[in-house]
Amino acid sequence: MSANLYSVESLLVGKPYRSRSVVGEIVSATKHPEAIWYDGAEAYLVEIRKEHGGYTYRSVAVACD
């Protein structure tokens, strides 16, 4: 029996992103290059294709329980 193996990065890509200032879709994700600490979570830097054109980056926290 085999299992599908997914990375956090691959699970983030293609997901919708919504905040107060940005609405769009995550097009890439990598572990955050800076030491950002979230209680019980890992930080990822995501690139977002904005709904009305253009791209931006945001930090997101992912808790892997």
HTML snippet that shows the backbone in 3Dmol.js (N, CA, C, O; Angstrom):
<script src="https://3Dmol.org/build/3Dmol-min.js"></script>
<div id="view" style="width:600px;height:400px;position:relative"></div>
<script>
const pdb = `
ATOM      1  N   MET A   1       0.848  -1.177   0.000  1.00  0.00           N
ATOM      2  CA  MET A   1       0.000   0.000   0.000  1.00  0.00           C
ATOM      3  C   MET A   1       0.892   1.238   0.000  1.00  0.00           C
ATOM      4  O   MET A   1       1.868   1.303   0.747  1.00  0.00           O
ATOM      5  N   SER A   2       0.562   2.201  -0.822  1.00  0.00           N
ATOM      6  CA  SER A   2       1.347   3.430  -0.862  1.00  0.00           C
ATOM      7  C   SER A   2       0.448   4.618  -0.540  1.00  0.00           C
ATOM      8  O   SER A   2      -0.773   4.564  -0.684  1.00  0.00           O
ATOM      9  N   ALA A   3       1.090   5.676  -0.107  1.00  0.00           N
ATOM     10  CA  ALA A   3       0.355   6.890   0.245  1.00  0.00           C
ATOM     11  C   ALA A   3       0.844   8.028  -0.625  1.00  0.00           C
ATOM     12  O   ALA A   3       2.005   8.052  -1.032  1.00  0.00           O
ATOM     13  N   ASN A   4      -0.026   8.959  -0.908  1.00  0.00           N
ATOM     14  CA  ASN A   4       0.385  10.169  -1.613  1.00  0.00           C
ATOM     15  C   ASN A   4       1.130  11.051  -0.630  1.00  0.00           C
ATOM     16  O   ASN A   4       0.682  11.242   0.501  1.00  0.00           O
ATOM     17  N   LEU A   5       2.256  11.587  -1.052  1.00  0.00           N
ATOM     18  CA  LEU A   5       3.064  12.448  -0.200  1.00  0.00           C
ATOM     19  C   LEU A   5       3.006  13.864  -0.749  1.00  0.00           C
ATOM     20  O   LEU A   5       3.342  14.099  -1.910  1.00  0.00           O
ATOM     21  N   TYR A   6       2.585  14.800   0.077  1.00  0.00           N
ATOM     22  CA  TYR A   6       2.461  16.193  -0.326  1.00  0.00           C
ATOM     23  C   TYR A   6       3.354  17.056   0.544  1.00  0.00           C
ATOM     24  O   TYR A   6       3.569  16.755   1.718  1.00  0.00           O
ATOM     25  N   SER A   7       3.872  18.131  -0.037  1.00  0.00           N
ATOM     26  CA  SER A   7       4.602  19.124   0.758  1.00  0.00           C
ATOM     27  C   SER A   7       3.638  20.266   1.078  1.00  0.00           C
ATOM     28  O   SER A   7       2.624  20.441   0.402  1.00  0.00           O
ATOM     29  N   VAL A   8       3.957  21.030   2.099  1.00  0.00           N
ATOM     30  CA  VAL A   8       3.132  22.187   2.442  1.00  0.00           C
ATOM     31  C   VAL A   8       3.099  23.152   1.263  1.00  0.00           C
ATOM     32  O   VAL A   8       2.051  23.706   0.932  1.00  0.00           O
ATOM     33  N   GLU A   9       4.254  23.347   0.632  1.00  0.00           N
ATOM     34  CA  GLU A   9       4.320  24.260  -0.511  1.00  0.00           C
ATOM     35  C   GLU A   9       3.348  23.840  -1.614  1.00  0.00           C
ATOM     36  O   GLU A   9       2.627  24.679  -2.155  1.00  0.00           O
ATOM     37  N   SER A  10       3.324  22.566  -1.946  1.00  0.00           N
ATOM     38  CA  SER A  10       2.442  22.119  -3.035  1.00  0.00           C
ATOM     39  C   SER A  10       0.965  22.235  -2.647  1.00  0.00           C
ATOM     40  O   SER A  10       0.113  22.427  -3.513  1.00  0.00           O
ATOM     41  N   LEU A  11       0.663  22.120  -1.368  1.00  0.00           N
ATOM     42  CA  LEU A  11      -0.729  22.260  -0.937  1.00  0.00           C
ATOM     43  C   LEU A  11      -1.187  23.719  -0.935  1.00  0.00           C
ATOM     44  O   LEU A  11      -2.378  23.991  -1.091  1.00  0.00           O
ATOM     45  N   LEU A  12      -0.251  24.663  -0.758  1.00  0.00           N
ATOM     46  CA  LEU A  12      -0.612  26.078  -0.772  1.00  0.00           C
ATOM     47  C   LEU A  12      -0.864  26.599  -2.182  1.00  0.00           C
ATOM     48  O   LEU A  12      -1.759  27.418  -2.389  1.00  0.00           O
ATOM     49  N   VAL A  13      -0.086  26.135  -3.145  1.00  0.00           N
ATOM     50  CA  VAL A  13      -0.195  26.631  -4.521  1.00  0.00           C
ATOM     51  C   VAL A  13      -1.577  26.305  -5.089  1.00  0.00           C
ATOM     52  O   VAL A  13      -2.061  25.176  -4.998  1.00  0.00           O
ATOM     53  N   GLY A  14      -2.192  27.329  -5.676  1.00  0.00           N
ATOM     54  CA  GLY A  14      -3.521  27.174  -6.268  1.00  0.00           C
ATOM     55  C   GLY A  14      -4.652  27.533  -5.325  1.00  0.00           C
ATOM     56  O   GLY A  14      -5.808  27.604  -5.742  1.00  0.00           O
ATOM     57  N   LYS A  15      -4.338  27.758  -4.064  1.00  0.00           N
ATOM     58  CA  LYS A  15      -5.384  28.107  -3.098  1.00  0.00           C
ATOM     59  C   LYS A  15      -5.707  29.595  -3.175  1.00  0.00           C
ATOM     60  O   LYS A  15      -4.830  30.405  -3.476  1.00  0.00           O
ATOM     61  N   PRO A  16      -6.959  29.959  -2.905  1.00  0.00           N
ATOM     62  CA  PRO A  16      -7.314  31.381  -2.867  1.00  0.00           C
ATOM     63  C   PRO A  16      -6.678  32.048  -1.653  1.00  0.00           C
ATOM     64  O   PRO A  16      -6.482  31.412  -0.617  1.00  0.00           O
ATOM     65  N   TYR A  17      -6.358  33.324  -1.786  1.00  0.00           N
ATOM     66  CA  TYR A  17      -5.813  34.118  -0.682  1.00  0.00           C
ATOM     67  C   TYR A  17      -6.679  35.357  -0.541  1.00  0.00           C
ATOM     68  O   TYR A  17      -6.997  36.018  -1.530  1.00  0.00           O
ATOM     69  N   ARG A  18      -7.054  35.666   0.676  1.00  0.00           N
ATOM     70  CA  ARG A  18      -7.874  36.845   0.923  1.00  0.00           C
ATOM     71  C   ARG A  18      -7.429  37.489   2.229  1.00  0.00           C
ATOM     72  O   ARG A  18      -7.332  36.823   3.260  1.00  0.00           O
ATOM     73  N   SER A  19      -7.160  38.783   2.177  1.00  0.00           N
ATOM     74  CA  SER A  19      -6.872  39.571   3.374  1.00  0.00           C
ATOM     75  C   SER A  19      -7.578  40.912   3.209  1.00  0.00           C
ATOM     76  O   SER A  19      -8.319  41.112   2.246  1.00  0.00           O
ATOM     77  N   ARG A  20      -7.352  41.820   4.133  1.00  0.00           N
ATOM     78  CA  ARG A  20      -7.996  43.136   4.011  1.00  0.00           C
ATOM     79  C   ARG A  20      -7.511  43.900   2.780  1.00  0.00           C
ATOM     80  O   ARG A  20      -8.251  44.703   2.210  1.00  0.00           O
ATOM     81  N   SER A  21      -6.260  43.646   2.373  1.00  0.00           N
ATOM     82  CA  SER A  21      -5.688  44.432   1.282  1.00  0.00           C
ATOM     83  C   SER A  21      -5.483  43.672  -0.025  1.00  0.00           C
ATOM     84  O   SER A  21      -5.261  44.299  -1.060  1.00  0.00           O
ATOM     85  N   VAL A  22      -5.551  42.343  -0.008  1.00  0.00           N
ATOM     86  CA  VAL A  22      -5.256  41.559  -1.210  1.00  0.00           C
ATOM     87  C   VAL A  22      -6.249  40.413  -1.363  1.00  0.00           C
ATOM     88  O   VAL A  22      -6.580  39.722  -0.400  1.00  0.00           O
ATOM     89  N   VAL A  23      -6.715  40.230  -2.594  1.00  0.00           N
ATOM     90  CA  VAL A  23      -7.523  39.064  -2.959  1.00  0.00           C
ATOM     91  C   VAL A  23      -6.883  38.470  -4.204  1.00  0.00           C
ATOM     92  O   VAL A  23      -6.621  39.180  -5.175  1.00  0.00           O
ATOM     93  N   GLY A  24      -6.634  37.172  -4.174  1.00  0.00           N
ATOM     94  CA  GLY A  24      -6.032  36.548  -5.337  1.00  0.00           C
ATOM     95  C   GLY A  24      -5.813  35.060  -5.121  1.00  0.00           C
ATOM     96  O   GLY A  24      -6.494  34.423  -4.318  1.00  0.00           O
ATOM     97  N   GLU A  25      -4.835  34.515  -5.864  1.00  0.00           N
ATOM     98  CA  GLU A  25      -4.528  33.086  -5.814  1.00  0.00           C
ATOM     99  C   GLU A  25      -3.034  32.904  -5.558  1.00  0.00           C
ATOM    100  O   GLU A  25      -2.210  33.605  -6.145  1.00  0.00           O
ATOM    101  N   ILE A  26      -2.691  31.972  -4.691  1.00  0.00           N
ATOM    102  CA  ILE A  26      -1.287  31.678  -4.403  1.00  0.00           C
ATOM    103  C   ILE A  26      -0.694  30.938  -5.604  1.00  0.00           C
ATOM    104  O   ILE A  26      -1.220  29.910  -6.032  1.00  0.00           O
ATOM    105  N   VAL A  27       0.410  31.473  -6.142  1.00  0.00           N
ATOM    106  CA  VAL A  27       1.045  30.857  -7.308  1.00  0.00           C
ATOM    107  C   VAL A  27       2.381  30.209  -6.977  1.00  0.00           C
ATOM    108  O   VAL A  27       2.870  29.387  -7.753  1.00  0.00           O
ATOM    109  N   SER A  28       2.986  30.561  -5.838  1.00  0.00           N
ATOM    110  CA  SER A  28       4.207  29.887  -5.398  1.00  0.00           C
ATOM    111  C   SER A  28       4.334  30.043  -3.889  1.00  0.00           C
ATOM    112  O   SER A  28       3.798  30.978  -3.295  1.00  0.00           O
ATOM    113  N   ALA A  29       5.058  29.103  -3.282  1.00  0.00           N
ATOM    114  CA  ALA A  29       5.253  29.132  -1.828  1.00  0.00           C
ATOM    115  C   ALA A  29       6.605  28.508  -1.495  1.00  0.00           C
ATOM    116  O   ALA A  29       6.987  27.484  -2.062  1.00  0.00           O
ATOM    117  N   THR A  30       7.317  29.137  -0.572  1.00  0.00           N
ATOM    118  CA  THR A  30       8.586  28.611  -0.073  1.00  0.00           C
ATOM    119  C   THR A  30       8.668  28.884   1.415  1.00  0.00           C
ATOM    120  O   THR A  30       8.011  29.793   1.924  1.00  0.00           O
ATOM    121  N   LYS A  31       9.476  28.095   2.115  1.00  0.00           N
ATOM    122  CA  LYS A  31       9.695  28.402   3.533  1.00  0.00           C
ATOM    123  C   LYS A  31      10.242  29.815   3.616  1.00  0.00           C
ATOM    124  O   LYS A  31      11.065  30.217   2.793  1.00  0.00           O
ATOM    125  N   HIS A  32       9.794  30.559   4.595  1.00  0.00           N
ATOM    126  CA  HIS A  32      10.189  31.960   4.706  1.00  0.00           C
ATOM    127  C   HIS A  32      11.692  32.052   4.964  1.00  0.00           C
ATOM    128  O   HIS A  32      12.210  31.366   5.846  1.00  0.00           O
ATOM    129  N   PRO A  33      12.401  32.899   4.199  1.00  0.00           N
ATOM    130  CA  PRO A  33      13.852  32.988   4.353  1.00  0.00           C
ATOM    131  C   PRO A  33      14.297  33.706   5.628  1.00  0.00           C
ATOM    132  O   PRO A  33      15.454  33.578   6.028  1.00  0.00           O
ATOM    133  N   GLU A  34      13.417  34.444   6.264  1.00  0.00           N
ATOM    134  CA  GLU A  34      13.750  35.153   7.493  1.00  0.00           C
ATOM    135  C   GLU A  34      13.195  34.405   8.697  1.00  0.00           C
ATOM    136  O   GLU A  34      12.291  33.579   8.569  1.00  0.00           O
ATOM    137  N   ALA A  35      13.738  34.701   9.842  1.00  0.00           N
ATOM    138  CA  ALA A  35      13.310  34.029  11.070  1.00  0.00           C
ATOM    139  C   ALA A  35      12.034  34.680  11.602  1.00  0.00           C
ATOM    140  O   ALA A  35      12.085  35.545  12.476  1.00  0.00           O
ATOM    141  N   ILE A  36      10.904  34.259  11.071  1.00  0.00           N
ATOM    142  CA  ILE A  36       9.604  34.744  11.551  1.00  0.00           C
ATOM    143  C   ILE A  36       9.014  33.650  12.432  1.00  0.00           C
ATOM    144  O   ILE A  36       8.942  32.489  12.028  1.00  0.00           O
ATOM    145  N   TRP A  37       8.599  34.020  13.623  1.00  0.00           N
ATOM    146  CA  TRP A  37       8.117  33.034  14.577  1.00  0.00           C
ATOM    147  C   TRP A  37       6.618  33.190  14.782  1.00  0.00           C
ATOM    148  O   TRP A  37       6.125  34.275  15.090  1.00  0.00           O
ATOM    149  N   TYR A  38       5.915  32.099  14.607  1.00  0.00           N
ATOM    150  CA  TYR A  38       4.483  32.028  14.912  1.00  0.00           C
ATOM    151  C   TYR A  38       4.311  30.885  15.894  1.00  0.00           C
ATOM    152  O   TYR A  38       4.896  29.818  15.705  1.00  0.00           O
ATOM    153  N   ASP A  39       3.535  31.082  16.921  1.00  0.00           N
ATOM    154  CA  ASP A  39       3.360  30.074  17.966  1.00  0.00           C
ATOM    155  C   ASP A  39       2.818  28.769  17.378  1.00  0.00           C
ATOM    156  O   ASP A  39       1.663  28.701  16.957  1.00  0.00           O
ATOM    157  N   GLY A  40       3.660  27.739  17.354  1.00  0.00           N
ATOM    158  CA  GLY A  40       3.237  26.426  16.894  1.00  0.00           C
ATOM    159  C   GLY A  40       3.033  26.308  15.392  1.00  0.00           C
ATOM    160  O   GLY A  40       2.360  25.383  14.936  1.00  0.00           O
ATOM    161  N   ALA A  41       3.606  27.231  14.605  1.00  0.00           N
ATOM    162  CA  ALA A  41       3.403  27.202  13.159  1.00  0.00           C
ATOM    163  C   ALA A  41       4.710  27.532  12.434  1.00  0.00           C
ATOM    164  O   ALA A  41       5.642  28.079  13.024  1.00  0.00           O
ATOM    165  N   GLU A  42       4.759  27.193  11.163  1.00  0.00           N
ATOM    166  CA  GLU A  42       5.904  27.523  10.325  1.00  0.00           C
ATOM    167  C   GLU A  42       5.517  28.662   9.388  1.00  0.00           C
ATOM    168  O   GLU A  42       4.366  28.760   8.963  1.00  0.00           O
ATOM    169  N   ALA A  43       6.483  29.522   9.070  1.00  0.00           N
ATOM    170  CA  ALA A  43       6.230  30.659   8.190  1.00  0.00           C
ATOM    171  C   ALA A  43       6.592  30.312   6.749  1.00  0.00           C
ATOM    172  O   ALA A  43       7.622  29.691   6.487  1.00  0.00           O
ATOM    173  N   TYR A  44       5.732  30.721   5.820  1.00  0.00           N
ATOM    174  CA  TYR A  44       5.966  30.543   4.395  1.00  0.00           C
ATOM    175  C   TYR A  44       5.799  31.880   3.692  1.00  0.00           C
ATOM    176  O   TYR A  44       4.944  32.686   4.058  1.00  0.00           O
ATOM    177  N   LEU A  45       6.629  32.106   2.673  1.00  0.00           N
ATOM    178  CA  LEU A  45       6.510  33.287   1.840  1.00  0.00           C
ATOM    179  C   LEU A  45       5.761  32.854   0.585  1.00  0.00           C
ATOM    180  O   LEU A  45       6.210  31.963  -0.136  1.00  0.00           O
ATOM    181  N   VAL A  46       4.624  33.482   0.327  1.00  0.00           N
ATOM    182  CA  VAL A  46       3.805  33.095  -0.821  1.00  0.00           C
ATOM    183  C   VAL A  46       3.713  34.250  -1.810  1.00  0.00           C
ATOM    184  O   VAL A  46       3.627  35.416  -1.426  1.00  0.00           O
ATOM    185  N   GLU A  47       3.732  33.895  -3.096  1.00  0.00           N
ATOM    186  CA  GLU A  47       3.514  34.865  -4.154  1.00  0.00           C
ATOM    187  C   GLU A  47       2.050  34.762  -4.552  1.00  0.00           C
ATOM    188  O   GLU A  47       1.519  33.668  -4.741  1.00  0.00           O
ATOM    189  N   ILE A  48       1.410  35.911  -4.674  1.00  0.00           N
ATOM    190  CA  ILE A  48      -0.025  35.949  -4.953  1.00  0.00           C
ATOM    191  C   ILE A  48      -0.284  36.690  -6.250  1.00  0.00           C
ATOM    192  O   ILE A  48       0.196  37.806  -6.445  1.00  0.00           O
ATOM    193  N   ARG A  49      -1.055  36.056  -7.146  1.00  0.00           N
ATOM    194  CA  ARG A  49      -1.543  36.734  -8.348  1.00  0.00           C
ATOM    195  C   ARG A  49      -2.816  37.452  -7.941  1.00  0.00           C
ATOM    196  O   ARG A  49      -3.826  36.821  -7.632  1.00  0.00           O
ATOM    197  N   LYS A  50      -2.758  38.789  -7.943  1.00  0.00           N
ATOM    198  CA  LYS A  50      -3.899  39.570  -7.475  1.00  0.00           C
ATOM    199  C   LYS A  50      -5.069  39.472  -8.443  1.00  0.00           C
ATOM    200  O   LYS A  50      -4.888  39.323  -9.652  1.00  0.00           O
ATOM    201  N   GLU A  51      -6.256  39.558  -7.893  1.00  0.00           N
ATOM    202  CA  GLU A  51      -7.500  39.397  -8.642  1.00  0.00           C
ATOM    203  C   GLU A  51      -7.608  40.356  -9.835  1.00  0.00           C
ATOM    204  O   GLU A  51      -8.125  39.984 -10.889  1.00  0.00           O
ATOM    205  N   HIS A  52      -7.128  41.568  -9.668  1.00  0.00           N
ATOM    206  CA  HIS A  52      -7.263  42.568 -10.731  1.00  0.00           C
ATOM    207  C   HIS A  52      -5.940  42.851 -11.426  1.00  0.00           C
ATOM    208  O   HIS A  52      -5.749  43.931 -11.986  1.00  0.00           O
ATOM    209  N   GLY A  53      -5.021  41.883 -11.392  1.00  0.00           N
ATOM    210  CA  GLY A  53      -3.744  42.013 -12.088  1.00  0.00           C
ATOM    211  C   GLY A  53      -2.589  42.337 -11.167  1.00  0.00           C
ATOM    212  O   GLY A  53      -2.755  43.011 -10.151  1.00  0.00           O
ATOM    213  N   GLY A  54      -1.435  41.854 -11.528  1.00  0.00           N
ATOM    214  CA  GLY A  54      -0.234  42.095 -10.752  1.00  0.00           C
ATOM    215  C   GLY A  54       0.021  40.988  -9.742  1.00  0.00           C
ATOM    216  O   GLY A  54      -0.800  40.096  -9.535  1.00  0.00           O
ATOM    217  N   TYR A  55       1.180  41.081  -9.129  1.00  0.00           N
ATOM    218  CA  TYR A  55       1.611  40.081  -8.158  1.00  0.00           C
ATOM    219  C   TYR A  55       2.091  40.775  -6.892  1.00  0.00           C
ATOM    220  O   TYR A  55       2.516  41.930  -6.931  1.00  0.00           O
ATOM    221  N   THR A  56       2.022  40.073  -5.785  1.00  0.00           N
ATOM    222  CA  THR A  56       2.534  40.573  -4.517  1.00  0.00           C
ATOM    223  C   THR A  56       2.953  39.378  -3.668  1.00  0.00           C
ATOM    224  O   THR A  56       2.637  38.235  -3.995  1.00  0.00           O
ATOM    225  N   TYR A  57       3.656  39.646  -2.591  1.00  0.00           N
ATOM    226  CA  TYR A  57       4.104  38.600  -1.671  1.00  0.00           C
ATOM    227  C   TYR A  57       3.518  38.830  -0.292  1.00  0.00           C
ATOM    228  O   TYR A  57       3.318  39.971   0.126  1.00  0.00           O
ATOM    229  N   ARG A  58       3.245  37.745   0.410  1.00  0.00           N
ATOM    230  CA  ARG A  58       2.768  37.817   1.776  1.00  0.00           C
ATOM    231  C   ARG A  58       3.381  36.666   2.577  1.00  0.00           C
ATOM    232  O   ARG A  58       3.774  35.639   2.023  1.00  0.00           O
ATOM    233  N   SER A  59       3.451  36.862   3.877  1.00  0.00           N
ATOM    234  CA  SER A  59       3.876  35.793   4.784  1.00  0.00           C
ATOM    235  C   SER A  59       2.633  35.113   5.334  1.00  0.00           C
ATOM    236  O   SER A  59       1.672  35.780   5.719  1.00  0.00           O
ATOM    237  N   VAL A  60       2.651  33.796   5.370  1.00  0.00           N
ATOM    238  CA  VAL A  60       1.544  33.062   5.959  1.00  0.00           C
ATOM    239  C   VAL A  60       2.105  32.067   6.962  1.00  0.00           C
ATOM    240  O   VAL A  60       3.229  31.588   6.814  1.00  0.00           O
ATOM    241  N   ALA A  61       1.321  31.762   7.975  1.00  0.00           N
ATOM    242  CA  ALA A  61       1.709  30.778   8.985  1.00  0.00           C
ATOM    243  C   ALA A  61       0.896  29.498   8.755  1.00  0.00           C
ATOM    244  O   ALA A  61      -0.310  29.540   8.513  1.00  0.00           O
ATOM    245  N   VAL A  62       1.589  28.371   8.836  1.00  0.00           N
ATOM    246  CA  VAL A  62       0.933  27.071   8.634  1.00  0.00           C
ATOM    247  C   VAL A  62       1.208  26.202   9.843  1.00  0.00           C
ATOM    248  O   VAL A  62       2.363  25.940  10.178  1.00  0.00           O
ATOM    249  N   ALA A  63       0.153  25.758  10.495  1.00  0.00           N
ATOM    250  CA  ALA A  63       0.291  24.855  11.636  1.00  0.00           C
ATOM    251  C   ALA A  63       0.105  23.421  11.149  1.00  0.00           C
ATOM    252  O   ALA A  63      -0.907  23.092  10.530  1.00  0.00           O
ATOM    253  N   CYS A  64       1.081  22.583  11.430  1.00  0.00           N
ATOM    254  CA  CYS A  64       1.011  21.175  11.019  1.00  0.00           C
ATOM    255  C   CYS A  64       0.815  20.338  12.267  1.00  0.00           C
ATOM    256  O   CYS A  64       1.774  19.980  12.951  1.00  0.00           O
ATOM    257  N   ASP A  65      -0.423  20.037  12.548  1.00  0.00           N
ATOM    258  CA  ASP A  65      -0.732  19.255  13.761  1.00  0.00           C
ATOM    259  C   ASP A  65      -0.634  17.770  13.485  1.00  0.00           C
ATOM    260  O   ASP A  65      -0.858  16.958  14.383  1.00  0.00           O
TER     261      ASP A  65
END
`;
const viewer = $3Dmol.createViewer("view");
viewer.addModel(pdb, "pdb");
viewer.setStyle({}, {cartoon: {color: "spectrum"}});
viewer.zoomTo();
viewer.render();
</script>
